[in-house]
């Protein structure tokens, strides 16, 4: 503005015949218009800042009122617990929590948990409960799940998947597609299965996988009953084979692939694993990618997913005072 005024004054001094009155009137009008525009801009900025200050508590209130079950897409790499922490951090950051006005209310914490561990090397559907929806996660643990698993013949590892150390190698060149298809029936229906040593199962309150990584001697858990609803061979390109598996809770795909290798007089480990379905939640239709982990997107997903749950387990509408307590699982 100062530069503009200087330019006007300079041009006036070069034209002595020009009457100064109109010039002064023009400058006054321009100054008044500029002042008015600056005042309007300041008012808008003030309103915007006020709205921003109001929106954070409003978002926090909305976050704490969320209640139900939805699904996210877990990529390869993080554990299920690490992914849950990442989700929680994004939501709290969006809502401006924790902040002084919220930390004073000690009861206002976020309840969030997942409905079944997915290996860090696996990807796919991870069902998440938020608010009172965490009470529904037990049914997800015992419910059906569907996987696409690619196994590799000829190699066994200590973790039963490609992330582990190779412990044994055996020939596989004589194994045919018919051989694999012929033994799948043995692993279908109600069967007994020995869980992997590297698993989330616990001994004396500690995970077996944690004990194994410390180098401690861990005995295998006894075989336990599990259910396989369907099992089919999708592709066979030695040494790799791809399975489509639908199973119940407590079932380990890594143990299945390892057992199939042994049944074929060879060995095998899991190369790729994708959970395509958990309960009524599918990877294609319901799992939110990370760029959709926002309060509004999750609220919308909760609304859509409520119709997927059985009527007897579906949550009733939460009352405002019922959704103010939150604890990270």
Residue pairs with C-beta under 8 A, 6 or more apart in sequence:
1 34
4 30
5 27
5 31
8 23
8 26
8 27
12 18
12 20
12 23
56 95
56 96
56 99
57 96
57 101
57 102
59 94
59 95
59 96
59 295
60 95
60 96
60 97
60 102
60 108
62 95
62 295
62 299
63 91
63 92
63 94
63 95
63 97
63 110
63 295
64 108
64 110
64 131
64 323
64 324
64 326
65 131
65 318
65 320
65 323
66 130
66 131
66 295
66 298
66 299
66 302
66 323
67 130
67 131
67 132
67 133
67 302
67 315
67 318
67 322
67 323
68 129
68 130
68 131
68 132
68 133
68 302
68 305
68 306
68 315
69 115
69 127
69 128
69 129
69 130
69 133
69 136
69 137
69 140
69 302
69 305
69 309
70 127
70 128
70 130
70 281
70 286
70 288
70 298
70 301
70 302
70 305
71 125
71 126
71 127
71 128
71 278
71 281
71 286
71 287
71 288
71 301
71 305
72 83
72 87
72 125
72 126
72 128
72 287
72 288
72 289
72 290
72 293
73 123
73 124
73 125
73 126
73 283
73 287
73 288
73 289
73 290
74 80
74 83
74 118
74 122
74 123
74 124
74 125
74 126
74 275
75 123
75 290
76 120
76 121
76 122
76 123
77 120
78 86
78 120
79 117
79 120
80 114
80 116
80 117
80 118
80 126
81 114
82 120
83 114
83 126
84 112
84 113
84 114
84 128
84 328
84 329
85 328
86 290
87 112
87 128
87 293
88 110
88 112
88 328
90 293
90 294
91 110
91 293
91 294
91 295
91 298
92 98
92 110
94 294
94 295
95 295
96 102
97 110
102 108
105 324
107 324
107 325
108 324
108 325
108 326
109 325
109 326
109 327
109 328
110 130
110 326
110 327
110 328
111 129
111 130
111 131
111 132
111 134
111 325
111 326
111 327
111 328
111 329
112 128
112 129
112 130
112 134
112 326
112 328
112 329
113 128
113 129
113 134
113 137
113 329
114 126
114 127
114 128
114 129
114 137
114 329
115 126
115 127
115 128
115 129
115 136
115 137
115 139
115 140
115 141
115 278
115 279
116 126
116 127
116 140
116 141
116 145
116 249
116 278
117 200
118 124
118 125
118 126
118 275
119 161
119 254
119 273
120 163
121 161
121 162
121 163
121 270
121 273
122 273
122 274
122 275
123 273
123 274
123 275
124 147
124 273
124 274
124 275
124 276
124 283
124 287
125 275
125 276
125 277
125 278
125 281
125 282
125 283
125 286
125 287
126 275
126 278
126 287
127 137
127 140
127 278
127 279
127 281
129 135
129 136
129 137
129 140
130 298
130 302
131 318
131 323
131 326
132 315
132 318
132 322
132 323
133 302
133 315
134 329
136 309
136 313
136 315
139 279
139 313
140 278
140 279
141 249
142 248
142 249
142 250
143 248
143 249
143 278
143 279
144 229
144 246
144 247
144 248
144 277
144 278
144 279
145 246
145 247
145 248
145 249
145 251
145 275
145 277
145 278
145 279
146 244
146 245
146 246
146 247
146 275
146 276
146 277
146 278
147 243
147 244
147 245
147 246
147 247
147 253
147 273
147 274
147 275
147 276
148 234
148 242
148 243
148 244
148 245
148 272
148 273
148 274
148 276
149 242
149 243
149 245
149 253
149 256
149 257
149 270
149 272
149 273
149 274
150 240
150 241
150 242
150 243
150 270
150 271
150 272
150 273
151 240
151 241
151 242
151 243
151 257
151 260
151 261
151 268
151 269
151 270
151 271
152 162
152 239
152 240
152 268
152 269
152 270
152 271
153 172
153 175
153 238
153 239
153 240
153 241
153 261
153 264
153 266
153 267
153 268
154 169
154 170
154 171
154 172
154 239
154 266
154 267
154 268
155 166
155 168
155 169
155 239
155 267
155 268
155 269
156 166
156 167
156 168
156 169
156 170
156 258
156 261
156 267
156 268
156 269
157 163
157 164
157 165
157 166
157 167
157 269
158 164
158 165
158 167
158 197
158 198
158 212
159 165
159 196
159 198
159 254
159 269
160 196
160 198
160 252
160 254
160 255
160 257
160 258
160 269
160 270
161 254
161 269
161 270
161 271
161 273
162 269
162 270
162 271
164 198
164 269
168 267
169 267
170 261
170 265
170 266
170 267
171 266
172 238
172 239
172 264
172 266
173 238
175 238
175 264
175 266
177 233
177 236
179 264
180 233
180 236
180 241
180 260
180 264
181 233
183 260
183 263
183 264
184 231
184 232
184 233
184 260
186 263
187 228
187 231
187 256
187 259
187 260
188 228
188 230
188 231
189 227
189 228
190 225
190 226
190 227
191 225
191 226
191 227
191 228
192 223
192 224
192 225
192 226
193 223
193 224
193 225
193 226
193 251
193 252
193 255
193 256
193 259
194 220
194 221
194 222
194 223
194 224
194 255
195 201
195 220
195 221
195 224
195 252
195 255
196 252
196 254
196 255
196 258
197 208
197 209
197 212
197 218
197 220
198 208
198 209
198 212
199 207
199 208
199 209
199 252
200 207
200 208
200 209
201 207
201 208
201 221
202 208
203 211
203 218
208 218
208 221
211 218
212 218
224 250
226 247
226 248
226 250
226 251
227 247
227 248
227 251
228 245
228 246
228 247
228 248
228 251
228 256
229 246
229 247
229 248
230 244
230 245
230 246
231 243
231 244
231 245
231 246
232 243
232 244
233 241
233 242
233 243
234 242
234 243
234 244
235 241
235 242
236 242
240 271
243 256
243 257
245 253
245 256
246 277
247 253
253 270
253 273
254 269
254 270
254 273
257 268
257 269
257 270
258 267
258 268
258 269
260 268
261 267
261 268
261 269
274 283
275 283
276 282
276 283
276 284
277 283
279 308
280 308
280 309
281 287
281 305
281 308
286 301
286 304
286 305
286 308
288 297
288 298
288 301
292 298
292 301
306 314
306 315
309 315
